[in-house]
Amino acid sequence: MADSEKFDAIVVGAGPAGSAAALTMARAGLSVVLLERGDYPGAKNVMGGVLYRKMLEDLVPNFWLEAPLERVVVESRISLMTGSTAVTVGYRDPAFGEEPYNAFTVLRGKFDQWFAKKAEEAGAFLINQMPVTNVLKDKAGRVIGVTTGTPDGELLADVVVIADGVNSLLAKEMGLRGELLPNQVALAVKEVIRLPAETIQERFGVSGNQGVVMELMGDATHGMVGQGWLYTNLDSISLGVGCLLSEFQQRRVRPYDVLEDLKQHPTIAPLIAGGEVDEYTAHLIPEGGFNAMPEVYGDGFLLAGDAAMLINVLHREGSNLAMTSGQLAGETVIAAKAKGDFSAQTLRGYRSRLEASFVLKDLKQYRNMPTFMEHSRQAFFEIYPELVNRAAKTLMTVDGVPKHEKERGLIKAVLARRRPLTMARDMWGMWKAAMRG
Ligand SMILES: Cc1cc2nc3c(=O)[nH]c(=O)nc-3n(C[C@H](O)[C@H](O)[C@H](O)COP(=O)(O)OP(=O)(O)OC[C@H]3O[C@@H](n4cnc5c(N)ncnc54)[C@H](O)[C@@H]3O)c2cc1C
């Protein structure tokens, strides 16, 4: 490739955001190059990983007929755990097991390759093992291309879509954001545990390619702000735990030890018994939310996905926000190309598109949630899981103690742990952070 070759757009990073942007622009006939530093897309990418249908379907209709998916999610469970017990609630819906489905489990190594291939089929030019080291600017400070850490040198384009993930070297180099603070980022560790498909089906009460996902709160994270998860794949289970980096630092706990404890928990151990660990990975999750977002557009560039901090932690959504933001970035570049203007003035249309979509509507709504959770750690990650489990045990133990006596004892125990006014304040705070933005 000639150093001077100029594209309509350069996309940095072939994760969900980058491939969605490249696919959108290539389909509209733009010349697009998609640069990925890994040996192939997804080589080092990590996700729990639940993939939501709607946002990918907007880009690839009926994708479930061809994409490398693991299982169709028919049931979601939430477990509030203590060290040895758990109260679990779940929602199973047979309709989720039928077209057009609601969500799937995926393994990113396979999925990202398939998705980037869709962008290639649409005409985008994918180059692997191509780490981008910085953006190129003209004298007026407009982004006009990128520099790469390879002999290919510099590449030029009208617009650079930056989709290089949570660590976004480019966003930092451009001064759009600094290093993430330890309370703005979760450190997550994950194992893929191999088990025969039939064993998974028996243990989770599903058939065929149907699957179950579990979110694990409370002692799953040793009471730290974060959560564990267990997702069923075709013939493996993804088990992981992620907590704010600041929590790991304060407690001086190693993430792997938290995951090991989770594997020993009496409600988790039987589900993974006999399984062999196939893969162990660690990755960061940007958790600062709306308030920590950098500017997402400027002269000649747009930021999408994790690079722009677009993650809805409360609902464990990230890949879908990445895809939609990539798509909206792509649409903005298409409009800019039609106008022949790639200035910030025109590219700010991307921000408006994000604001009009679920992406920023949701992130705005939960803008105060990260701070609330951090300040309410003890209540929501220790005390309430413990109290819920105590209540369940009291009410489910049949021991001849009259029910009235049990209920009185339970209320006393609850009040000894949390005063009514404090509980009311907790609930009000939660409501405010979740509903009022
Ligand atoms: C442990 C964990 C569990 C998660 N679980 C879920 C889940 O269940 N459901 C969900 O929806 N979301 C989940 N997420 C979030 C989701 O993974 C992310 O939101 C999503 O991957 C963001 O996509 P992206 O394309 O922005 O970034 P990424 O997926 O990180 O992709 C960035 C790409 O850029 C490449 N790259 C980086 N730097 C450069 C460079 N300088 N030059 C060239 N290429 C570069 C990388 O190699 C990578 O391929 C989870 C995240 C983690 C870490």
The ligand as an SDF file (V2000), in Angstrom:
LIG
                    3D

 53 58  0  0  0  0  0  0  0  0999 V2000
  -15.1710   -9.1450   31.1410 C   0  0  0  0  0  0  0  0  0  0  0  0
  -16.1330   -8.3990   30.2960 C   0  0  0  0  0  0  0  0  0  0  0  0
  -17.4450   -8.8340   30.1900 C   0  0  0  0  0  0  0  0  0  0  0  0
  -18.3440   -8.1510   29.3710 C   0  0  0  0  0  0  0  0  0  0  0  0
  -19.5950   -8.6640   29.2040 N   0  0  0  0  0  0  0  0  0  0  0  0
  -20.4350   -8.0800   28.3140 C   0  0  0  0  0  0  0  0  0  0  0  0
  -21.6670   -8.7020   27.9930 C   0  0  0  0  0  0  0  0  0  0  0  0
  -21.9890   -9.7870   28.4960 O   0  0  0  0  0  0  0  0  0  0  0  0
  -22.4720   -8.0850   27.0920 N   0  0  0  0  0  0  0  0  0  0  0  0
  -22.1130   -6.9140   26.4850 C   0  0  0  0  0  0  0  0  0  0  0  0
  -22.8790   -6.4210   25.6520 O   0  0  0  0  0  0  0  0  0  0  0  0
  -20.9430   -6.3070   26.7780 N   0  0  0  0  0  0  0  0  0  0  0  0
  -20.0860   -6.8700   27.6530 C   0  0  0  0  0  0  0  0  0  0  0  0
  -18.8760   -6.3000   27.9000 N   0  0  0  0  0  0  0  0  0  0  0  0
  -18.5340   -5.0130   27.2490 C   0  0  0  0  0  0  0  0  0  0  0  0
  -18.1210   -5.2310   25.7890 C   0  0  0  0  0  0  0  0  0  0  0  0
  -17.1440   -6.2350   25.7020 O   0  0  0  0  0  0  0  0  0  0  0  0
  -17.5670   -3.9240   25.2350 C   0  0  0  0  0  0  0  0  0  0  0  0
  -18.4460   -2.8760   25.5080 O   0  0  0  0  0  0  0  0  0  0  0  0
  -17.3310   -4.0230   23.7320 C   0  0  0  0  0  0  0  0  0  0  0  0
  -16.4070   -5.0260   23.4290 O   0  0  0  0  0  0  0  0  0  0  0  0
  -16.8220   -2.6870   23.1880 C   0  0  0  0  0  0  0  0  0  0  0  0
  -16.5340   -2.8280   21.8250 O   0  0  0  0  0  0  0  0  0  0  0  0
  -15.4450   -1.8900   21.1450 P   0  0  0  0  0  0  0  0  0  0  0  0
  -15.4410   -2.2780   19.7070 O   0  0  0  0  0  0  0  0  0  0  0  0
  -15.6910   -0.4940   21.5200 O   0  0  0  0  0  0  0  0  0  0  0  0
  -14.0470   -2.2870   21.8390 O   0  0  0  0  0  0  0  0  0  0  0  0
  -13.2750   -3.6590   21.8340 P   0  0  0  0  0  0  0  0  0  0  0  0
  -14.1790   -4.8080   21.7690 O   0  0  0  0  0  0  0  0  0  0  0  0
  -12.3150   -3.5840   22.9820 O   0  0  0  0  0  0  0  0  0  0  0  0
  -12.4450   -3.6190   20.4670 O   0  0  0  0  0  0  0  0  0  0  0  0
  -11.3780   -2.7300   20.2740 C   0  0  0  0  0  0  0  0  0  0  0  0
  -10.4940   -3.2780   19.1540 C   0  0  0  0  0  0  0  0  0  0  0  0
   -9.4890   -2.3450   18.8630 O   0  0  0  0  0  0  0  0  0  0  0  0
   -8.2560   -3.0080   18.7050 C   0  0  0  0  0  0  0  0  0  0  0  0
   -7.2140   -2.0140   19.0050 N   0  0  0  0  0  0  0  0  0  0  0  0
   -6.9310   -1.4430   20.2050 C   0  0  0  0  0  0  0  0  0  0  0  0
   -5.9520   -0.5430   20.0850 N   0  0  0  0  0  0  0  0  0  0  0  0
   -5.6060   -0.5370   18.7720 C   0  0  0  0  0  0  0  0  0  0  0  0
   -4.6500    0.1930   18.0220 C   0  0  0  0  0  0  0  0  0  0  0  0
   -3.8540    1.1210   18.6030 N   0  0  0  0  0  0  0  0  0  0  0  0
   -4.5390   -0.0460   16.6910 N   0  0  0  0  0  0  0  0  0  0  0  0
   -5.3400   -0.9660   16.0680 C   0  0  0  0  0  0  0  0  0  0  0  0
   -6.2720   -1.6910   16.7490 N   0  0  0  0  0  0  0  0  0  0  0  0
   -6.4000   -1.4700   18.0740 C   0  0  0  0  0  0  0  0  0  0  0  0
   -8.3370   -4.1430   19.7130 C   0  0  0  0  0  0  0  0  0  0  0  0
   -7.4210   -5.1810   19.3980 O   0  0  0  0  0  0  0  0  0  0  0  0
   -9.7970   -4.5620   19.5530 C   0  0  0  0  0  0  0  0  0  0  0  0
   -9.9610   -5.5190   18.5260 O   0  0  0  0  0  0  0  0  0  0  0  0
  -17.9400   -6.9650   28.7010 C   0  0  0  0  0  0  0  0  0  0  0  0
  -16.6240   -6.5090   28.8340 C   0  0  0  0  0  0  0  0  0  0  0  0
  -15.7150   -7.2230   29.5880 C   0  0  0  0  0  0  0  0  0  0  0  0
  -14.2990   -6.7550   29.6690 C   0  0  0  0  0  0  0  0  0  0  0  0
  1  2  1  0
  2  3  1  0
  2 52  2  0
  3  4  2  0
  4  5  1  0
  4 50  1  0
  5  6  2  0
  6  7  1  0
  6 13  1  0
  7  8  2  0
  7  9  1  0
  9 10  1  0
 10 11  2  0
 10 12  1  0
 12 13  2  0
 13 14  1  0
 14 15  1  0
 14 50  1  0
 15 16  1  0
 16 17  1  0
 16 18  1  0
 18 19  1  0
 18 20  1  0
 20 21  1  0
 20 22  1  0
 22 23  1  0
 23 24  1  0
 24 25  2  0
 24 26  1  0
 24 27  1  0
 27 28  1  0
 28 29  2  0
 28 30  1  0
 28 31  1  0
 31 32  1  0
 32 33  1  0
 33 34  1  0
 33 48  1  0
 34 35  1  0
 35 36  1  0
 35 46  1  0
 36 37  1  0
 36 45  1  0
 37 38  2  0
 38 39  1  0
 39 40  1  0
 39 45  2  0
 40 41  1  0
 40 42  2  0
 42 43  1  0
 43 44  2  0
 44 45  1  0
 46 47  1  0
 46 48  1  0
 48 49  1  0
 50 51  2  0
 51 52  1  0
 52 53  1  0
M  END
$$$$
